[in-house]
Amino acid sequence: VEPKDVDIGVFGMSTSLQIGTRLVDPLIIKRILQGKI
């Protein structure tokens, strides 16, 4: 857990969105790369 996550953790929902984004990022990057190739 990074300090930034702790600060944003105060809002709760923002943390959930960040965690979700981090989990989805690799998939999005793969899709973008596949789309470009």
Secondary structure, DSSP 8 states (H G I E B T S, - for coil): --HHHHHHHTTSHHHHHHHHHHHHHHHHHHHHHHHH-
